Amino acid sequence: MQTDNYRENLKEALKNLIRVNESIYGSIIDVSMQGDLKEFNDAVPIGEVHQLDYELFKNSDDTNVQLLIKLIETVDETFESIKNINSIKLDEE
């Protein structure tokens, strides 16, 4: 049986995994903007905002981007496993 403290630590671990993936995604964008998407990045005026689809990065030919994508997917799988094994609902976070 899980104690309340144990369960709270699991919730905190899940929040950390979310932050890790957000950080990795930021790195993917940064790497891509200086690699595959450099021409696009150079053409966009400063301050202009664009929505970049995750699929764009998944289809990248850059090996480093692919390694980071794989890492995000591994973190996602771990997140889902911990959440499901312990019956933690997203709204509890």
N, C-alpha and C positions, 0 to 999 in steps of 0.2 A: 504494500500500500504506500502511495506517495504522500509525503507530508506537504503542507501548504508551502513551506519554504522551498522544497524540491521543485514543486510545480511552478512557483514564481521564478526560480532560476532557469527552468526550461523556457518559460515565456521570454525571459531576458536573453537567453541564447538565441531564440528565434528572431528577436528584434535585432540582435547583433548580425545574424545571417542576412537579414534584409539590408542592413547598413553595408555589409561587405559587398553584396551584389550591386548596390547603388554605386559604391566606390569603384568596383571593377568596371561597371558600365561607363562610368566617367572616364576611366582609363582607355576603354575601347574607343570612345569618341575622340579623345585627345590623340591617340595613336593614329586613328583613321584620318583625322584632319591634317595630319602631317604626312600621311602615306597615300592610301587609295583616294581619299577625298581632298587632297591638297589643292587641286585646281578649283574645286567647288569652294573650299574654304577661302582661298585667295580672291575669288570673285564676289563673295558675299560682302556687302557693305557692313561696316562696324555698326552694331546695334540692331541689325536686322535679325529677326528670329525665324528659325525653321524647325519643323518637327521632323526628326530623323527616326525612321521605322527600324525596329530591332532586326527585321528581316534583311535590311540592307547590309547590316554587319554580318549576319549569319552567312550571307552569300559572298563575303569578301574573299579575295584570293590571298590576302596577307596572312601568313602563317601565325604571326604573333596575335593578330585579332582572333583567329580561329582557336588558339590556345586559351585566350581569355574567355571566349564564348563557351568553350568546353568547361572552364572553371565555373562560370555562372550556372551552367546546367547541373554541374555536380553539387553546387551549393543549393540550388533549387530542389534537387532530389533529397538532399539531407534535410532541408527545411520541411518538406512534405512528409518525410518519414518520421521525424520527431513529432510533428504536429499530429499525424495520424496515430502513431503508436500510443501517444499520451492523450488522445481525444481533446486536443486544444483547438478551440474555435478561434478564427481570426478576430472576431469581435471581442474576444477576451483580452486581446493585446491592447 
